Amino acid sequence: MPFLRLAHDPYFLNVGEIVDFADQIMEGLAFMHERGVAHRDCSEKNLMMDASAMYPLGFHPVKDLFLPDINIPARSTILSRSQVGGVRYYFVDFGISSIITPDAPSRLVLGLDGRDQDVPELSDEDPYDPFKVDIFTIGNLFRRLFYEHFSNLEFLAPMIDCMTRDDPAQRPTAAEALRQWTAIRKRISMLSLLWRLKRRNEGRIASIVADAQDLPHVSRQWLNWLISRR
C-alpha cells in the first residue's frame, strides 16, 4: 500500500478531476457492496489517494506541505491530477464495517458511529440497512465537498438527490447508483471536463478574468483531445 493523502488534498482543479474521483468512488462502492461489505463510514476522511505522481520529490509524512527534508515547501513541485494522468483513490478505515453474506439471517445493524452524522437512520435501538448508509454518505459527500461550492457541477444534482433521500428504502443500491452515474457521465462534454471549477460565490468580473486565464490551457487540451481521436 502506498503512503496516502486525503483525496481532496491538494484540491481538485477542474471538472474532469472531480468526475474521475466520482468514477472511482462509485465503482468502488458497487464493488464492495456486491461482495457484501458495507463500509459504514465512507466520509471524506476515509477516502484517500496515492499522490506519489503528483509529488515527484515526495512529501513529509507529518508536515505534508513540505518536502521530505521538512525545510522546503512542496508547493512549487506539485503536479496536478490532470498533469499526471489521474490518481488512484482508496477507501480506508474499515473499523466499523460490516460483512453480510447472502445467507445472513438479517442485513440490518445497530450503531451511531460514523463521521457523517447527517445520516437520518443511525440508531442504537432501531436496526437499519448499512448499505443504504453508505449510499447516503457518498451522496452527502458529493454535495458538501463539491456541489455546494461550484456552479458547474449541476450534473451531480440528480444523483445526490436520489442518494440522500431521508427514507433509506427510496435510495438506490450501489449498483443502481453506479448505473445512474454512468448515464450522467456520458452526457458531460469533453470541453466541460477540461474547464476550471467555478465557485458559486464568484463575482462576474472575477469569473470573466479567471475564464480568460484558463482559456489557453483548455484550448490546448481540447485540441490535443481532438487530434487523439483521429
C-alpha positions as CSV (number, residue, x, y, z in Angstrom):
1,M,0.0,0.0,0.0
2,P,1.5,3.4,-0.9
3,F,1.6,6.3,1.5
4,L,-1.7,8.1,1.1
5,R,-3.1,11.6,1.3
6,L,-6.6,12.7,1.8
7,A,-8.4,12.5,-1.5
8,H,-9.1,16.3,-1.6
9,D,-5.6,17.4,-0.6
10,P,-4.5,19.2,-2.7
11,Y,-7.8,20.2,-4.0
12,F,-9.3,19.4,-7.5
13,L,-8.6,21.9,-10.3
14,N,-11.1,21.1,-12.9
15,V,-14.4,19.3,-13.6
16,G,-12.7,16.3,-15.1
17,E,-10.7,15.7,-11.9
18,I,-13.9,15.5,-9.9
19,V,-15.5,13.3,-12.5
20,D,-12.6,10.9,-12.3
21,F,-12.9,10.9,-8.5
22,A,-16.7,10.1,-8.8
23,D,-16.0,7.3,-11.3
24,Q,-13.6,5.5,-8.9
25,I,-15.7,6.1,-5.8
26,M,-18.9,4.9,-7.4
27,E,-17.2,1.8,-8.9
28,G,-15.5,1.1,-5.6
29,L,-18.7,1.3,-3.6
30,A,-20.5,-1.0,-6.0
31,F,-17.6,-3.4,-5.9
32,M,-17.7,-3.5,-2.0
33,H,-21.5,-3.9,-1.8
34,E,-21.5,-6.7,-4.4
35,R,-19.2,-8.6,-2.1
36,G,-21.3,-8.0,1.0
37,V,-19.1,-5.3,2.6
38,A,-20.8,-2.2,4.0
39,H,-18.1,0.4,4.9
40,R,-20.5,2.5,7.2
41,D,-18.1,5.4,7.5
42,C,-17.1,6.4,3.9
43,S,-16.8,10.1,4.6
44,E,-14.0,12.4,3.2
45,K,-11.6,11.5,6.0
46,N,-11.8,7.8,4.9
47,L,-11.3,8.5,1.2
48,M,-7.7,8.8,0.3
49,M,-5.4,8.9,-2.8
50,D,-2.0,7.7,-3.9
51,A,-0.5,11.1,-4.8
52,S,3.0,9.8,-5.5
53,A,3.0,11.0,-9.1
54,M,1.8,14.5,-8.0
55,Y,4.8,14.9,-5.7
56,P,7.8,13.8,-7.7
57,L,10.2,14.8,-4.9
58,G,7.9,13.3,-2.2
59,F,6.4,15.0,0.8
60,H,6.9,14.7,4.6
61,P,4.6,12.2,6.2
62,V,3.6,14.6,9.0
63,K,4.4,18.1,7.7
64,D,2.9,17.2,4.3
65,L,3.1,20.7,3.0
66,F,6.9,20.2,2.9
67,L,9.3,18.1,1.0
68,P,10.8,15.1,3.0
69,D,13.6,17.2,4.3
70,I,10.9,19.4,6.0
71,N,12.8,22.6,5.1
72,I,11.4,23.3,1.6
73,P,7.7,23.8,0.8
74,A,6.4,21.2,-1.6
75,R,4.0,23.6,-3.3
76,S,6.4,24.5,-6.1
77,T,7.0,20.9,-7.1
78,I,3.3,19.7,-7.0
79,L,1.8,18.5,-10.3
80,S,-1.9,18.4,-10.8
81,R,-4.0,15.2,-11.1
82,S,-4.6,16.1,-14.8
83,Q,-0.8,16.6,-15.4
84,V,0.0,13.1,-14.2
85,G,-2.9,11.4,-15.9
86,G,-5.0,10.9,-12.8
87,V,-4.5,9.2,-9.4
88,R,-5.9,6.2,-7.7
89,Y,-8.4,6.7,-4.8
90,Y,-8.9,4.3,-1.9
91,F,-11.5,3.6,0.8
92,V,-9.7,3.2,4.1
93,D,-10.5,2.5,7.8
94,F,-12.9,-0.4,7.8
95,G,-13.0,-0.4,11.6
96,I,-16.9,-0.3,11.9
97,S,-17.6,-2.0,8.6
98,S,-20.0,-5.0,8.3
99,I,-19.7,-8.1,6.2
100,I,-23.1,-9.5,5.4
101,T,-23.2,-12.8,3.5
102,P,-26.1,-13.7,1.2
103,D,-27.3,-16.3,3.6
104,A,-27.2,-14.0,6.7
105,P,-30.4,-14.0,8.7
106,S,-30.5,-10.2,8.6
107,R,-28.9,-7.4,6.7
108,L,-29.6,-4.9,9.5
109,V,-27.2,-3.4,12.0
110,L,-27.3,-1.0,15.0
111,G,-24.9,1.8,15.9
112,L,-24.4,5.6,16.0
113,D,-20.8,5.5,14.8
114,G,-19.6,7.2,11.7
115,R,-18.3,10.7,10.9
116,D,-21.3,11.7,8.9
117,Q,-24.0,12.3,11.5
118,D,-26.4,13.6,8.9
119,V,-27.5,10.0,8.1
120,P,-31.1,10.1,9.4
121,E,-31.5,6.4,10.3
122,L,-28.4,5.9,12.6
123,S,-29.7,4.4,15.8
124,D,-28.7,2.2,18.8
125,E,-32.3,0.9,19.0
126,D,-33.8,0.6,15.6
127,P,-31.9,-1.7,13.1
128,Y,-31.1,-0.2,9.7
129,D,-29.5,-1.2,6.4
130,P,-25.8,-0.3,6.5
131,F,-25.5,-0.4,2.7
132,K,-28.0,2.4,2.4
133,V,-25.9,4.3,5.0
134,D,-23.0,4.1,2.5
135,I,-25.2,5.4,-0.3
136,F,-26.3,8.4,1.8
137,T,-22.8,9.2,3.0
138,I,-21.3,9.2,-0.5
139,G,-24.2,11.3,-1.8
140,N,-23.8,13.7,1.1
141,L,-20.0,13.9,0.4
142,F,-20.6,14.9,-3.2
143,R,-23.0,17.6,-2.0
144,R,-20.9,19.1,0.8
145,L,-17.4,18.7,-0.9
146,F,-18.4,19.7,-4.4
147,Y,-21.9,20.6,-5.4
148,E,-22.4,23.3,-2.7
149,H,-19.3,25.1,-3.7
150,F,-19.1,25.0,-7.5
151,S,-21.7,26.2,-10.1
152,N,-20.6,24.0,-13.0
153,L,-21.2,20.7,-11.2
154,E,-25.0,20.8,-11.6
155,F,-24.9,17.4,-13.3
156,L,-24.3,15.9,-9.8
157,A,-27.7,17.1,-8.5
158,P,-30.0,14.2,-9.7
159,M,-27.6,11.6,-8.2
160,I,-27.2,13.5,-4.9
161,D,-31.0,13.9,-4.6
162,C,-31.5,10.1,-5.0
163,M,-28.7,9.1,-2.8
164,T,-29.6,11.3,0.2
165,R,-33.3,10.7,0.4
166,D,-34.5,10.5,4.0
167,D,-36.2,7.2,3.5
168,P,-33.4,4.5,3.0
169,A,-35.8,2.4,1.0
170,Q,-36.1,5.2,-1.5
171,R,-32.3,5.4,-2.1
172,P,-30.8,3.4,-4.9
173,T,-28.5,0.4,-4.4
174,A,-24.8,1.0,-5.2
175,A,-25.3,-0.8,-8.5
176,E,-28.2,1.3,-9.4
177,A,-26.4,4.5,-8.3
178,L,-23.4,3.5,-10.5
179,R,-25.7,3.0,-13.5
180,Q,-27.2,6.4,-12.9
181,W,-23.8,8.0,-12.6
182,T,-22.6,6.2,-15.8
183,A,-25.6,7.6,-17.7
184,I,-24.9,11.1,-16.3
185,R,-21.2,10.8,-17.1
186,K,-21.8,10.1,-20.8
187,R,-23.6,13.4,-21.2
188,I,-20.7,15.5,-19.9
189,S,-18.8,17.0,-22.8
190,M,-15.0,16.9,-23.0
191,L,-14.9,20.7,-23.0
192,S,-16.9,20.7,-19.7
193,L,-14.5,18.2,-18.2
194,L,-11.5,20.4,-19.0
195,W,-13.0,23.6,-17.6
196,R,-11.9,25.0,-14.2
197,L,-14.2,24.8,-11.2
198,K,-16.4,27.9,-10.8
199,R,-17.2,28.9,-7.3
200,R,-20.8,29.7,-6.6
201,N,-19.9,33.0,-4.9
202,E,-17.6,34.0,-7.7
203,G,-18.2,37.6,-8.9
204,R,-19.0,38.4,-12.5
205,I,-15.7,40.2,-13.2
206,A,-13.6,37.7,-11.3
207,S,-15.3,34.9,-13.3
208,I,-14.6,36.6,-16.6
209,V,-10.9,37.1,-15.7
210,A,-10.5,33.6,-14.4
211,D,-12.1,32.1,-17.6
212,A,-9.9,34.2,-19.8
213,Q,-6.8,33.0,-17.9
214,D,-8.0,29.4,-18.2
215,L,-9.0,29.5,-21.9
216,P,-5.5,29.0,-23.4
217,H,-4.9,25.9,-21.3
218,V,-8.4,24.5,-22.0
219,S,-7.9,25.2,-25.8
220,R,-4.7,23.3,-25.9
221,Q,-6.2,20.3,-24.1
222,W,-9.2,20.4,-26.3
223,L,-7.1,20.4,-29.5
224,N,-5.0,17.6,-28.2
225,W,-8.1,15.6,-27.5
226,L,-9.5,16.2,-30.9
227,I,-6.2,15.2,-32.5
228,S,-6.1,12.0,-30.5
229,R,-9.5,11.0,-31.8
230,R,-8.4,11.0,-35.4
